[in-house]
Amino acid sequence: MILLRTHIGATLRASRIAQGRTLRDVAKSARVSLGYLSEVERGQKEASSELLHAITAALDISLGEVLSSVAHQVMSQEAPTLSVVDDAA
Amino acid sequence: MILLRTHIGATLRASRIAQGRTLRDVAKSARVSLGYLSEVERGQKEASSELLHAITAALDISLGEVLSSVAHQVMSQEAPTLSVVDDAA
């Protein structure tokens, strides 16, 4: 089963790592606990819409960008053979 | 504040209405309560990733499509003046 929180978490984590920032730094900036942010990033906890907003603001990324990235990840997982077909064409 | 659940709810509702289906029908198919589905559609309740999966399956739409639509809605709300600039150009 494709779970939204898995992909949102991975996308948030990738953004944080790309910025060279720590969980502690982003959690503090977003005013969430370090443990909560860590669980969200690992797809173990659903982020409420309000906290997702706070985390994206702390990372200075737009929610739309995050969702666009997540949409692409989910679509590629839903149709994993499409790229193979494209390569063979 | 742009809330993810508002846009997910609106997108699910639009898909259901486009199919001419009732809350009762989709709720039964997704095995969620009618009240829960109604609250999710109105953006009053966060859908867990598992129940979002069940609702999209009941609507026979892909999660990726839903998220792509939501991403576009959120991005247009995040940059509401862009289209005005485009129109003026």
Backbone of each chain as nested JSON, in Angstrom:
{
  "chains": [
    {"id": "A", "residues": [
      {"number": 1, "name": "MET", "atoms": {"N": [0.84, -1.202, 0.0], "CA": [0.0, 0.0, 0.0], "C": [0.879, 1.258, 0.0]}},
      {"number": 2, "name": "ILE", "atoms": {"N": [0.595, 2.18, -0.893], "CA": [1.348, 3.426, -0.952], "C": [0.785, 4.378, 0.108]}},
      {"number": 3, "name": "LEU", "atoms": {"N": [1.629, 4.775, 1.044], "CA": [1.17, 5.642, 2.134], "C": [1.692, 7.064, 1.956]}},
      {"number": 4, "name": "LEU", "atoms": {"N": [0.77, 8.005, 2.002], "CA": [1.13, 9.407, 1.815], "C": [2.203, 9.852, 2.798]}},
      {"number": 5, "name": "ARG", "atoms": {"N": [2.07, 9.449, 4.072], "CA": [3.012, 9.949, 5.073], "C": [4.451, 9.496, 4.82]}},
      {"number": 6, "name": "THR", "atoms": {"N": [4.605, 8.299, 4.212], "CA": [5.946, 7.81, 3.879], "C": [6.636, 8.77, 2.916]}},
      {"number": 7, "name": "HIS", "atoms": {"N": [5.887, 9.198, 1.9], "CA": [6.476, 10.046, 0.859], "C": [6.648, 11.483, 1.333]}},
      {"number": 8, "name": "ILE", "atoms": {"N": [5.706, 11.963, 2.119], "CA": [5.867, 13.312, 2.677], "C": [7.097, 13.336, 3.586]}},
      {"number": 9, "name": "GLY", "atoms": {"N": [7.232, 12.326, 4.422], "CA": [8.366, 12.265, 5.341], "C": [9.695, 12.227, 4.6]}},
      {"number": 10, "name": "ALA", "atoms": {"N": [9.768, 11.39, 3.577], "CA": [11.015, 11.259, 2.817], "C": [11.37, 12.575, 2.123]}},
      {"number": 11, "name": "THR", "atoms": {"N": [10.347, 13.267, 1.632], "CA": [10.58, 14.533, 0.929], "C": [11.059, 15.61, 1.893]}},
      {"number": 12, "name": "LEU", "atoms": {"N": [10.444, 15.665, 3.075], "CA": [10.871, 16.639, 4.087], "C": [12.303, 16.347, 4.528]}},
      {"number": 13, "name": "ARG", "atoms": {"N": [12.6, 15.082, 4.716], "CA": [13.943, 14.693, 5.156], "C": [14.979, 15.079, 4.095]}},
      {"number": 14, "name": "ALA", "atoms": {"N": [14.657, 14.795, 2.829], "CA": [15.596, 15.109, 1.75], "C": [15.868, 16.617, 1.69]}},
      {"number": 15, "name": "SER", "atoms": {"N": [14.826, 17.427, 1.894], "CA": [15.003, 18.884, 1.882], "C": [15.903, 19.323, 3.03]}},
      {"number": 16, "name": "ARG", "atoms": {"N": [15.673, 18.747, 4.201], "CA": [16.486, 19.119, 5.362], "C": [17.949, 18.732, 5.149]}},
      {"number": 17, "name": "ILE", "atoms": {"N": [18.179, 17.518, 4.667], "CA": [19.548, 17.036, 4.443], "C": [20.235, 17.905, 3.376]}},
      {"number": 18, "name": "ALA", "atoms": {"N": [19.482, 18.233, 2.323], "CA": [20.051, 19.055, 1.241], "C": [20.491, 20.421, 1.769]}},
      {"number": 19, "name": "GLN", "atoms": {"N": [19.831, 20.889, 2.81], "CA": [20.187, 22.184, 3.406], "C": [21.263, 22.033, 4.481]}},
      {"number": 20, "name": "GLY", "atoms": {"N": [21.683, 20.8, 4.725], "CA": [22.715, 20.545, 5.739], "C": [22.258, 20.911, 7.14]}},
      {"number": 21, "name": "ARG", "atoms": {"N": [20.952, 20.759, 7.394], "CA": [20.423, 21.145, 8.705], "C": [20.119, 19.918, 9.57]}},
      {"number": 22, "name": "THR", "atoms": {"N": [20.145, 20.128, 10.848], "CA": [19.886, 19.028, 11.783], "C": [18.398, 18.954, 12.121]}},
      {"number": 23, "name": "LEU", "atoms": {"N": [17.976, 17.792, 12.608], "CA": [16.613, 17.621, 13.104], "C": [16.339, 18.661, 14.192]}},
      {"number": 24, "name": "ARG", "atoms": {"N": [17.333, 18.852, 15.072], "CA": [17.17, 19.771, 16.19], "C": [16.882, 21.197, 15.709]}},
      {"number": 25, "name": "ASP", "atoms": {"N": [17.644, 21.621, 14.728], "CA": [17.5, 22.969, 14.186], "C": [16.116, 23.188, 13.564]}},
      {"number": 26, "name": "VAL", "atoms": {"N": [15.705, 22.25, 12.714], "CA": [14.413, 22.398, 12.022], "C": [13.25, 22.249, 12.997]}},
      {"number": 27, "name": "ALA", "atoms": {"N": [13.378, 21.31, 13.929], "CA": [12.324, 21.113, 14.929], "C": [12.134, 22.381, 15.762]}},
      {"number": 28, "name": "LYS", "atoms": {"N": [13.232, 22.998, 16.139], "CA": [13.157, 24.217, 16.941], "C": [12.493, 25.338, 16.14]}},
      {"number": 29, "name": "SER", "atoms": {"N": [12.915, 25.465, 14.9], "CA": [12.369, 26.514, 14.033], "C": [10.869, 26.306, 13.772]}},
      {"number": 30, "name": "ALA", "atoms": {"N": [10.455, 25.042, 13.65], "CA": [9.043, 24.728, 13.379], "C": [8.217, 24.643, 14.662]}},
      {"number": 31, "name": "ARG", "atoms": {"N": [8.923, 24.739, 15.813], "CA": [8.256, 24.612, 17.111], "C": [7.552, 23.27, 17.29]}},
      {"number": 32, "name": "VAL", "atoms": {"N": [8.222, 22.229, 16.834], "CA": [7.742, 20.87, 17.105], "C": [8.861, 20.148, 17.847]}},
      {"number": 33, "name": "SER", "atoms": {"N": [8.533, 19.041, 18.49], "CA": [9.583, 18.319, 19.209], "C": [10.458, 17.575, 18.206]}},
      {"number": 34, "name": "LEU", "atoms": {"N": [11.7, 17.366, 18.604], "CA": [12.642, 16.643, 17.744], "C": [12.111, 15.238, 17.452]}},
      {"number": 35, "name": "GLY", "atoms": {"N": [11.557, 14.59, 18.455], "CA": [11.038, 13.238, 18.279], "C": [9.888, 13.184, 17.282]}},
      {"number": 36, "name": "TYR", "atoms": {"N": [9.024, 14.194, 17.353], "CA": [7.893, 14.257, 16.427], "C": [8.387, 14.423, 14.991]}},
      {"number": 37, "name": "LEU", "atoms": {"N": [9.305, 15.367, 14.78], "CA": [9.827, 15.605, 13.425], "C": [10.507, 14.351, 12.89]}},
      {"number": 38, "name": "SER", "atoms": {"N": [11.264, 13.695, 13.754], "CA": [11.946, 12.471, 13.342], "C": [10.944, 11.396, 12.912]}},
      {"number": 39, "name": "GLU", "atoms": {"N": [9.869, 11.262, 13.665], "CA": [8.844, 10.263, 13.32], "C": [8.126, 10.625, 12.017]}},
      {"number": 40, "name": "VAL", "atoms": {"N": [7.853, 11.911, 11.825], "CA": [7.217, 12.361, 10.578], "C": [8.14, 12.047, 9.401]}},
      {"number": 41, "name": "GLU", "atoms": {"N": [9.43, 12.37, 9.541], "CA": [10.377, 12.138, 8.445], "C": [10.473, 10.661, 8.08]}},
      {"number": 42, "name": "ARG", "atoms": {"N": [10.359, 9.793, 9.089], "CA": [10.466, 8.35, 8.832], "C": [9.121, 7.73, 8.457]}},
      {"number": 43, "name": "GLY", "atoms": {"N": [8.093, 8.567, 8.307], "CA": [6.793, 8.052, 7.888], "C": [6.084, 7.274, 8.976]}},
      {"number": 44, "name": "GLN", "atoms": {"N": [6.483, 7.498, 10.218], "CA": [5.87, 6.749, 11.319], "C": [4.73, 7.509, 11.966]}},
      {"number": 45, "name": "LYS", "atoms": {"N": [4.637, 8.795, 11.653], "CA": [3.548, 9.59, 12.231], "C": [2.958, 10.486, 11.147]}},
      {"number": 46, "name": "GLU", "atoms": {"N": [1.627, 10.623, 11.177], "CA": [0.966, 11.545, 10.25], "C": [1.198, 12.967, 10.746]}},
      {"number": 47, "name": "ALA", "atoms": {"N": [1.671, 13.832, 9.878], "CA": [1.778, 15.241, 10.26], "C": [0.425, 15.891, 10.051]}},
      {"number": 48, "name": "SER", "atoms": {"N": [-0.069, 16.618, 11.048], "CA": [-1.313, 17.357, 10.824], "C": [-1.015, 18.451, 9.791]}},
      {"number": 49, "name": "SER", "atoms": {"N": [-2.058, 18.938, 9.145], "CA": [-1.873, 19.98, 8.13], "C": [-1.183, 21.202, 8.715]}},
      {"number": 50, "name": "GLU", "atoms": {"N": [-1.527, 21.544, 9.952], "CA": [-0.918, 22.714, 10.598], "C": [0.575, 22.5, 10.832]}},
      {"number": 51, "name": "LEU", "atoms": {"N": [0.938, 21.316, 11.298], "CA": [2.36, 21.065, 11.574], "C": [3.15, 20.88, 10.284]}},
      {"number": 52, "name": "LEU", "atoms": {"N": [2.509, 20.339, 9.266], "CA": [3.169, 20.246, 7.958], "C": [3.479, 21.646, 7.449]}},
      {"number": 53, "name": "HIS", "atoms": {"N": [2.547, 22.551, 7.653], "CA": [2.748, 23.948, 7.276], "C": [3.94, 24.533, 8.037]}},
      {"number": 54, "name": "ALA", "atoms": {"N": [4.006, 24.264, 9.337], "CA": [5.097, 24.798, 10.167], "C": [6.453, 24.224, 9.744]}},
      {"number": 55, "name": "ILE", "atoms": {"N": [6.461, 22.939, 9.398], "CA": [7.731, 22.302, 9.016], "C": [8.216, 22.821, 7.661]}},
      {"number": 56, "name": "THR", "atoms": {"N": [7.3, 22.967, 6.709], "CA": [7.723, 23.496, 5.407], "C": [8.192, 24.939, 5.558]}},
      {"number": 57, "name": "ALA", "atoms": {"N": [7.537, 25.707, 6.424], "CA": [7.966, 27.095, 6.666], "C": [9.364, 27.105, 7.294]}},
      {"number": 58, "name": "ALA", "atoms": {"N": [9.608, 26.193, 8.233], "CA": [10.924, 26.121, 8.888], "C": [12.006, 25.762, 7.88]}},
      {"number": 59, "name": "LEU", "atoms": {"N": [11.641, 24.979, 6.865], "CA": [12.601, 24.582, 5.83], "C": [12.656, 25.598, 4.692]}},
      {"number": 60, "name": "ASP", "atoms": {"N": [11.803, 26.6, 4.769], "CA": [11.701, 27.628, 3.727], "C": [11.435, 27.012, 2.347]}},
      {"number": 61, "name": "ILE", "atoms": {"N": [10.543, 26.026, 2.332], "CA": [10.099, 25.428, 1.075], "C": [8.585, 25.571, 1.027]}},
      {"number": 62, "name": "SER", "atoms": {"N": [8.027, 25.555, -0.174], "CA": [6.576, 25.711, -0.259], "C": [5.894, 24.353, -0.17]}},
      {"number": 63, "name": "LEU", "atoms": {"N": [4.711, 24.354, 0.401], "CA": [3.92, 23.125, 0.497], "C": [3.634, 22.581, -0.903]}},
      {"number": 64, "name": "GLY", "atoms": {"N": [3.395, 23.481, -1.836], "CA": [3.119, 23.061, -3.212], "C": [4.273, 22.277, -3.821]}},
      {"number": 65, "name": "GLU", "atoms": {"N": [5.492, 22.739, -3.581], "CA": [6.679, 22.024, -4.084], "C": [6.762, 20.634, -3.476]}},
      {"number": 66, "name": "VAL", "atoms": {"N": [6.554, 20.577, -2.164], "CA": [6.611, 19.284, -1.469], "C": [5.587, 18.329, -2.075]}},
      {"number": 67, "name": "LEU", "atoms": {"N": [4.363, 18.818, -2.262], "CA": [3.293, 17.958, -2.769], "C": [3.535, 17.551, -4.217]}},
      {"number": 68, "name": "SER", "atoms": {"N": [4.113, 18.452, -4.983], "CA": [4.418, 18.128, -6.371], "C": [5.447, 17.0, -6.419]}},
      {"number": 69, "name": "SER", "atoms": {"N": [6.461, 17.103, -5.567], "CA": [7.477, 16.053, -5.495], "C": [6.858, 14.73, -5.027]}},
      {"number": 70, "name": "VAL", "atoms": {"N": [6.003, 14.821, -4.016], "CA": [5.34, 13.629, -3.485], "C": [4.428, 12.999, -4.552]}},
      {"number": 71, "name": "ALA", "atoms": {"N": [3.722, 13.838, -5.295], "CA": [2.824, 13.337, -6.347], "C": [3.619, 12.536, -7.383]}},
      {"number": 72, "name": "HIS", "atoms": {"N": [4.781, 13.069, -7.767], "CA": [5.607, 12.357, -8.747], "C": [6.113, 11.028, -8.194]}},
      {"number": 73, "name": "GLN", "atoms": {"N": [6.546, 11.032, -6.934], "CA": [7.009, 9.783, -6.302], "C": [5.898, 8.745, -6.289]}},
      {"number": 74, "name": "VAL", "atoms": {"N": [4.709, 9.178, -5.883], "CA": [3.585, 8.247, -5.773], "C": [3.184, 7.725, -7.148]}},
      {"number": 75, "name": "MET", "atoms": {"N": [3.144, 8.614, -8.126], "CA": [2.753, 8.192, -9.475], "C": [3.759, 7.19, -10.05]}},
      {"number": 76, "name": "SER", "atoms": {"N": [5.046, 7.417, -9.795], "CA": [6.04, 6.483, -10.338], "C": [5.95, 5.131, -9.634]}},
      {"number": 77, "name": "GLN", "atoms": {"N": [5.519, 5.163, -8.369], "CA": [5.359, 3.893, -7.643], "C": [4.076, 3.178, -8.075]}},
      {"number": 78, "name": "GLU", "atoms": {"N": [3.072, 3.963, -8.455], "CA": [1.814, 3.359, -8.892], "C": [1.952, 2.711, -10.262]}},
      {"number": 79, "name": "ALA", "atoms": {"N": [2.849, 3.234, -11.1], "CA": [3.041, 2.698, -12.45], "C": [4.525, 2.439, -12.675]}},
      {"number": 80, "name": "PRO", "atoms": {"N": [5.096, 1.474, -11.933], "CA": [6.548, 1.279, -11.971], "C": [7.068, 0.785, -13.31]}},
      {"number": 81, "name": "THR", "atoms": {"N": [6.201, 0.246, -14.143], "CA": [6.695, -0.317, -15.408], "C": [6.706, 0.704, -16.543]}},
      {"number": 82, "name": "LEU", "atoms": {"N": [6.064, 1.847, -16.327], "CA": [5.954, 2.824, -17.411], "C": [7.32, 3.283, -17.915]}},
      {"number": 83, "name": "SER", "atoms": {"N": [8.255, 3.549, -16.98], "CA": [9.557, 4.045, -17.41], "C": [10.315, 2.969, -18.179]}},
      {"number": 84, "name": "VAL", "atoms": {"N": [10.075, 1.7, -17.803], "CA": [10.719, 0.596, -18.512], "C": [10.218, 0.55, -19.952]}},
      {"number": 85, "name": "VAL", "atoms": {"N": [8.897, 0.708, -20.112], "CA": [8.307, 0.709, -21.451], "C": [8.888, 1.863, -22.262]}},
      {"number": 86, "name": "ASP", "atoms": {"N": [9.014, 3.027, -21.618], "CA": [9.563, 4.199, -22.298], "C": [11.001, 3.938, -22.756]}},
      {"number": 87, "name": "ASP", "atoms": {"N": [11.779, 3.301, -21.881], "CA": [13.18, 3.036, -22.214], "C": [13.295, 2.107, -23.422]}},
      {"number": 88, "name": "ALA", "atoms": {"N": [12.359, 1.166, -23.499], "CA": [12.421, 0.168, -24.568], "C": [11.944, 0.733, -25.902]}},
      {"number": 89, "name": "ALA", "atoms": {"N": [11.191, 1.819, -25.839], "CA": [10.606, 2.374, -27.07], "C": [11.677, 3.05, -27.925]}}
    ]},
    {"id": "B", "residues": [
      {"number": 1, "name": "MET", "atoms": {"N": [-3.468, 30.433, 6.229], "CA": [-2.601, 29.251, 6.158], "C": [-3.2, 28.218, 5.203]}},
      {"number": 2, "name": "ILE", "atoms": {"N": [-2.392, 27.734, 4.29], "CA": [-2.856, 26.717, 3.351], "C": [-2.791, 25.362, 4.034]}},
      {"number": 3, "name": "LEU", "atoms": {"N": [-3.946, 24.714, 4.139], "CA": [-3.999, 23.429, 4.842], "C": [-4.183, 22.281, 3.855]}},
      {"number": 4, "name": "LEU", "atoms": {"N": [-3.298, 21.301, 3.974], "CA": [-3.35, 20.151, 3.068], "C": [-4.713, 19.477, 3.091]}},
      {"number": 5, "name": "ARG", "atoms": {"N": [-5.29, 19.296, 4.291], "CA": [-6.543, 18.531, 4.368], "C": [-7.695, 19.218, 3.637]}},
      {"number": 6, "name": "THR", "atoms": {"N": [-7.662, 20.559, 3.591], "CA": [-8.7, 21.301, 2.868], "C": [-8.691, 20.925, 1.386]}},
      {"number": 7, "name": "HIS", "atoms": {"N": [-7.496, 20.875, 0.831], "CA": [-7.37, 20.609, -0.607], "C": [-7.583, 19.131, -0.938]}},
      {"number": 8, "name": "ILE", "atoms": {"N": [-7.116, 18.263, -0.057], "CA": [-7.375, 16.833, -0.272], "C": [-8.877, 16.581, -0.21]}},
      {"number": 9, "name": "GLY", "atoms": {"N": [-9.537, 17.16, 0.767], "CA": [-10.985, 16.98, 0.914], "C": [-11.751, 17.479, -0.291]}},
      {"number": 10, "name": "ALA", "atoms": {"N": [-11.39, 18.658, -0.764], "CA": [-12.09, 19.246, -1.915], "C": [-11.891, 18.387, -3.164]}},
      {"number": 11, "name": "THR", "atoms": {"N": [-10.684, 17.846, -3.309], "CA": [-10.376, 17.02, -4.482], "C": [-11.151, 15.705, -4.437]}},
      {"number": 12, "name": "LEU", "atoms": {"N": [-11.214, 15.097, -3.26], "CA": [-11.977, 13.846, -3.121], "C": [-13.454, 14.091, -3.381]}},
      {"number": 13, "name": "ARG", "atoms": {"N": [-13.953, 15.203, -2.85], "CA": [-15.368, 15.523, -3.037], "C": [-15.684, 15.748, -4.518]}},
      {"number": 14, "name": "ALA", "atoms": {"N": [-14.789, 16.478, -5.205], "CA": [-15.009, 16.758, -6.626], "C": [-15.033, 15.462, -7.438]}},
      {"number": 15, "name": "SER", "atoms": {"N": [-14.153, 14.524, -7.083], "CA": [-14.127, 13.237, -7.792], "C": [-15.422, 12.465, -7.566]}},
      {"number": 16, "name": "ARG", "atoms": {"N": [-15.886, 12.472, -6.321], "CA": [-17.123, 11.757, -5.998], "C": [-18.322, 12.36, -6.73]}},
      {"number": 17, "name": "ILE", "atoms": {"N": [-18.41, 13.69, -6.704], "CA": [-19.524, 14.379, -7.373], "C": [-19.474, 14.128, -8.886]}},
      {"number": 18, "name": "ALA", "atoms": {"N": [-18.249, 14.16, -9.434], "CA": [-18.096, 13.94, -10.884], "C": [-18.583, 12.546, -11.281]}},
      {"number": 19, "name": "GLN", "atoms": {"N": [-18.488, 11.609, -10.353], "CA": [-18.944, 10.239, -10.621], "C": [-20.422, 10.051, -10.279]}},
      {"number": 20, "name": "GLY", "atoms": {"N": [-21.039, 11.115, -9.789], "CA": [-22.455, 11.04, -9.447], "C": [-22.735, 10.089, -8.295]}},
      {"number": 21, "name": "ARG", "atoms": {"N": [-21.763, 9.947, -7.389], "CA": [-21.926, 9.0, -6.285], "C": [-22.241, 9.72, -4.976]}},
      {"number": 22, "name": "THR", "atoms": {"N": [-22.888, 8.993, -4.103], "CA": [-23.27, 9.566, -2.81], "C": [-22.176, 9.315, -1.771]}},
      {"number": 23, "name": "LEU", "atoms": {"N": [-22.202, 10.123, -0.709], "CA": [-21.315, 9.899, 0.427], "C": [-21.504, 8.479, 0.948]}},
      {"number": 24, "name": "ARG", "atoms": {"N": [-22.763, 8.066, 1.043], "CA": [-23.085, 6.753, 1.6], "C": [-22.429, 5.636, 0.787]}},
      {"number": 25, "name": "ASP", "atoms": {"N": [-22.527, 5.737, -0.518], "CA": [-21.968, 4.724, -1.419], "C": [-20.452, 4.623, -1.271]}},
      {"number": 26, "name": "VAL", "atoms": {"N": [-19.782, 5.788, -1.335], "CA": [-18.314, 5.786, -1.276], "C": [-17.824, 5.374, 0.114]}},
      {"number": 27, "name": "ALA", "atoms": {"N": [-18.517, 5.843, 1.151], "CA": [-18.135, 5.487, 2.517], "C": [-18.232, 3.971, 2.713]}},
      {"number": 28, "name": "LYS", "atoms": {"N": [-19.312, 3.387, 2.2], "CA": [-19.496, 1.944, 2.34], "C": [-18.388, 1.188, 1.607]}},
      {"number": 29, "name": "SER", "atoms": {"N": [-18.099, 1.638, 0.394], "CA": [-17.073, 0.987, -0.418], "C": [-15.686, 1.107, 0.219]}},
      {"number": 30, "name": "ALA", "atoms": {"N": [-15.425, 2.263, 0.854], "CA": [-14.119, 2.491, 1.491], "C": [-14.076, 1.93, 2.916]}},
      {"number": 31, "name": "ARG", "atoms": {"N": [-15.217, 1.457, 3.393], "CA": [-15.334, 0.944, 4.765], "C": [-14.982, 1.995, 5.82]}},
      {"number": 32, "name": "VAL", "atoms": {"N": [-15.452, 3.206, 5.562], "CA": [-15.334, 4.265, 6.581], "C": [-16.755, 4.742, 6.875]}},
      {"number": 33, "name": "SER", "atoms": {"N": [-16.922, 5.438, 7.989], "CA": [-18.264, 5.913, 8.301], "C": [-18.602, 7.103, 7.414]}},
      {"number": 34, "name": "LEU", "atoms": {"N": [-19.901, 7.271, 7.178], "CA": [-20.369, 8.387, 6.355], "C": [-19.935, 9.713, 6.985]}},
      {"number": 35, "name": "GLY", "atoms": {"N": [-20.029, 9.81, 8.278], "CA": [-19.657, 11.045, 8.968], "C": [-18.175, 11.37, 8.82]}},
      {"number": 36, "name": "TYR", "atoms": {"N": [-17.35, 10.325, 8.876], "CA": [-15.911, 10.516, 8.723], "C": [-15.594, 11.021, 7.315]}},
      {"number": 37, "name": "LEU", "atoms": {"N": [-16.162, 10.365, 6.311], "CA": [-15.906, 10.781, 4.928], "C": [-16.361, 12.208, 4.7]}},
      {"number": 38, "name": "SER", "atoms": {"N": [-17.516, 12.539, 5.243], "CA": [-18.052, 13.891, 5.095], "C": [-17.1, 14.925, 5.714]}},
      {"number": 39, "name": "GLU", "atoms": {"N": [-16.57, 14.599, 6.895], "CA": [-15.645, 15.529, 7.554], "C": [-14.334, 15.661, 6.776]}},
      {"number": 40, "name": "VAL", "atoms": {"N": [-13.855, 14.54, 6.233], "CA": [-12.628, 14.586, 5.421], "C": [-12.853, 15.463, 4.191]}},
      {"number": 41, "name": "GLU", "atoms": {"N": [-13.989, 15.267, 3.523], "CA": [-14.277, 16.045, 2.314], "C": [-14.351, 17.54, 2.603]}},
      {"number": 42, "name": "ARG", "atoms": {"N": [-14.861, 17.88, 3.783], "CA": [-14.995, 19.298, 4.13], "C": [-13.727, 19.861, 4.778]}},
      {"number": 43, "name": "GLY", "atoms": {"N": [-12.675, 19.051, 4.842], "CA": [-11.404, 19.51, 5.398], "C": [-11.44, 19.694, 6.896]}},
      {"number": 44, "name": "GLN", "atoms": {"N": [-12.381, 19.022, 7.532], "CA": [-12.513, 19.158, 8.99], "C": [-11.772, 18.063, 9.744]}},
      {"number": 45, "name": "LYS", "atoms": {"N": [-11.371, 17.037, 9.007], "CA": [-10.644, 15.943, 9.672], "C": [-9.486, 15.513, 8.77]}},
      {"number": 46, "name": "GLU", "atoms": {"N": [-8.331, 15.238, 9.4], "CA": [-7.194, 14.708, 8.659], "C": [-7.48, 13.246, 8.328]}},
      {"number": 47, "name": "ALA", "atoms": {"N": [-7.354, 12.87, 7.074], "CA": [-7.473, 11.452, 6.734], "C": [-6.12, 10.797, 6.983]}},
      {"number": 48, "name": "SER", "atoms": {"N": [-6.104, 9.677, 7.686], "CA": [-4.839, 8.946, 7.826], "C": [-4.453, 8.43, 6.436]}},
      {"number": 49, "name": "SER", "atoms": {"N": [-3.178, 8.123, 6.282], "CA": [-2.702, 7.638, 4.98], "C": [-3.438, 6.364, 4.563]}},
      {"number": 50, "name": "GLU", "atoms": {"N": [-3.729, 5.509, 5.538], "CA": [-4.432, 4.256, 5.228], "C": [-5.864, 4.527, 4.745]}},
      {"number": 51, "name": "LEU", "atoms": {"N": [-6.549, 5.46, 5.407], "CA": [-7.931, 5.727, 5.004], "C": [-7.979, 6.536, 3.71]}},
      {"number": 52, "name": "LEU", "atoms": {"N": [-6.97, 7.367, 3.478], "CA": [-6.894, 8.069, 2.2], "C": [-6.739, 7.049, 1.075]}},
      {"number": 53, "name": "HIS", "atoms": {"N": [-5.937, 6.042, 1.321], "CA": [-5.764, 4.96, 0.355], "C": [-7.093, 4.255, 0.098]}},
      {"number": 54, "name": "ALA", "atoms": {"N": [-7.824, 3.973, 1.151], "CA": [-9.113, 3.279, 1.016], "C": [-10.131, 4.133, 0.257]}},
      {"number": 55, "name": "ILE", "atoms": {"N": [-10.122, 5.427, 0.517], "CA": [-11.091, 6.322, -0.14], "C": [-10.762, 6.475, -1.629]}},
      {"number": 56, "name": "THR", "atoms": {"N": [-9.481, 6.62, -1.958], "CA": [-9.123, 6.734, -3.38], "C": [-9.428, 5.416, -4.101]}},
      {"number": 57, "name": "ALA", "atoms": {"N": [-9.21, 4.294, -3.419], "CA": [-9.535, 2.996, -4.035], "C": [-11.041, 2.895, -4.269]}},
      {"number": 58, "name": "ALA", "atoms": {"N": [-11.833, 3.365, -3.302], "CA": [-13.294, 3.318, -3.437], "C": [-13.771, 4.188, -4.597]}},
      {"number": 59, "name": "LEU", "atoms": {"N": [-13.037, 5.264, -4.848], "CA": [-13.383, 6.175, -5.942], "C": [-12.733, 5.731, -7.261]}},
      {"number": 60, "name": "ASP", "atoms": {"N": [-11.921, 4.682, -7.191], "CA": [-11.189, 4.183, -8.359], "C": [-10.331, 5.283, -9.017]}},
      {"number": 61, "name": "ILE", "atoms": {"N": [-9.69, 6.067, -8.174], "CA": [-8.746, 7.075, -8.663], "C": [-7.405, 6.791, -7.99]}},
      {"number": 62, "name": "SER", "atoms": {"N": [-6.33, 7.247, -8.611], "CA": [-5.023, 6.966, -8.02], "C": [-4.647, 8.072, -7.04]}},
      {"number": 63, "name": "LEU", "atoms": {"N": [-3.912, 7.683, -6.008], "CA": [-3.444, 8.654, -5.028], "C": [-2.56, 9.697, -5.717]}},
      {"number": 64, "name": "GLY", "atoms": {"N": [-1.778, 9.248, -6.682], "CA": [-0.892, 10.163, -7.409], "C": [-1.663, 11.268, -8.118]}},
      {"number": 65, "name": "GLU", "atoms": {"N": [-2.778, 10.889, -8.736], "CA": [-3.626, 11.879, -9.43], "C": [-4.179, 12.901, -8.44]}},
      {"number": 66, "name": "VAL", "atoms": {"N": [-4.662, 12.381, -7.311], "CA": [-5.21, 13.261, -6.274], "C": [-4.143, 14.258, -5.817]}},
      {"number": 67, "name": "LEU", "atoms": {"N": [-2.94, 13.743, -5.55], "CA": [-1.866, 14.601, -5.041], "C": [-1.398, 15.595, -6.089]}},
      {"number": 68, "name": "SER", "atoms": {"N": [-1.397, 15.174, -7.336], "CA": [-1.001, 16.085, -8.413], "C": [-1.99, 17.242, -8.495]}},
      {"number": 69, "name": "SER", "atoms": {"N": [-3.268, 16.924, -8.406], "CA": [-4.307, 17.957, -8.421], "C": [-4.167, 18.881, -7.206]}},
      {"number": 70, "name": "VAL", "atoms": {"N": [-3.941, 18.279, -6.048], "CA": [-3.781, 19.053, -4.817], "C": [-2.548, 19.952, -4.91]}},
      {"number": 71, "name": "ALA", "atoms": {"N": [-1.455, 19.42, -5.457], "CA": [-0.226, 20.204, -5.599], "C": [-0.48, 21.444, -6.45]}},
      {"number": 72, "name": "HIS", "atoms": {"N": [-1.228, 21.265, -7.546], "CA": [-1.525, 22.405, -8.41], "C": [-2.388, 23.447, -7.704]}},
      {"number": 73, "name": "GLN", "atoms": {"N": [-3.385, 22.962, -6.954], "CA": [-4.252, 23.879, -6.195], "C": [-3.436, 24.686, -5.191]}},
      {"number": 74, "name": "VAL", "atoms": {"N": [-2.566, 23.975, -4.466], "CA": [-1.77, 24.635, -3.423], "C": [-0.802, 25.637, -4.053]}},
      {"number": 75, "name": "MET", "atoms": {"N": [-0.147, 25.235, -5.144], "CA": [0.805, 26.138, -5.79], "C": [0.116, 27.391, -6.319]}},
      {"number": 76, "name": "SER", "atoms": {"N": [-1.09, 27.236, -6.859], "CA": [-1.775, 28.419, -7.38], "C": [-2.217, 29.332, -6.245]}},
      {"number": 77, "name": "GLN", "atoms": {"N": [-2.49, 28.726, -5.077], "CA": [-2.869, 29.548, -3.923], "C": [-1.641, 30.218, -3.297]}},
      {"number": 78, "name": "GLU", "atoms": {"N": [-0.501, 29.557, -3.405], "CA": [0.73, 30.115, -2.85], "C": [1.223, 31.304, -3.669]}},
      {"number": 79, "name": "ALA", "atoms": {"N": [0.936, 31.286, -4.971], "CA": [1.395, 32.373, -5.841], "C": [0.222, 32.928, -6.627]}},
      {"number": 80, "name": "PRO", "atoms": {"N": [-0.746, 33.542, -5.926], "CA": [-1.986, 33.963, -6.579], "C": [-1.782, 35.095, -7.59]}},
      {"number": 81, "name": "THR", "atoms": {"N": [-0.671, 35.806, -7.515], "CA": [-0.495, 36.945, -8.419], "C": [0.179, 36.545, -9.721]}},
      {"number": 82, "name": "LEU", "atoms": {"N": [0.737, 35.347, -9.77], "CA": [1.472, 34.94, -10.981], "C": [0.596, 34.978, -12.224]}},
      {"number": 83, "name": "SER", "atoms": {"N": [-0.639, 34.457, -12.09], "CA": [-1.494, 34.41, -13.27], "C": [-1.88, 35.822, -13.707]}},
      {"number": 84, "name": "VAL", "atoms": {"N": [-1.982, 36.734, -12.745], "CA": [-2.3, 38.129, -13.083], "C": [-1.166, 38.732, -13.9]}},
      {"number": 85, "name": "VAL", "atoms": {"N": [0.064, 38.459, -13.447], "CA": [1.23, 38.939, -14.182], "C": [1.228, 38.363, -15.593]}},
      {"number": 86, "name": "ASP", "atoms": {"N": [0.925, 37.055, -15.679], "CA": [0.897, 36.414, -16.985], "C": [-0.147, 37.049, -17.901]}},
      {"number": 87, "name": "ASP", "atoms": {"N": [-1.318, 37.344, -17.324], "CA": [-2.408, 37.922, -18.116], "C": [-2.008, 39.292, -18.66]}},
      {"number": 88, "name": "ALA", "atoms": {"N": [-1.249, 40.02, -17.853], "CA": [-0.886, 41.384, -18.242], "C": [0.229, 41.39, -19.279]}},
      {"number": 89, "name": "ALA", "atoms": {"N": [0.978, 40.296, -19.356], "CA": [2.14, 40.269, -20.252], "C": [1.708, 40.202, -21.718]}}
    ]}
  ]
}
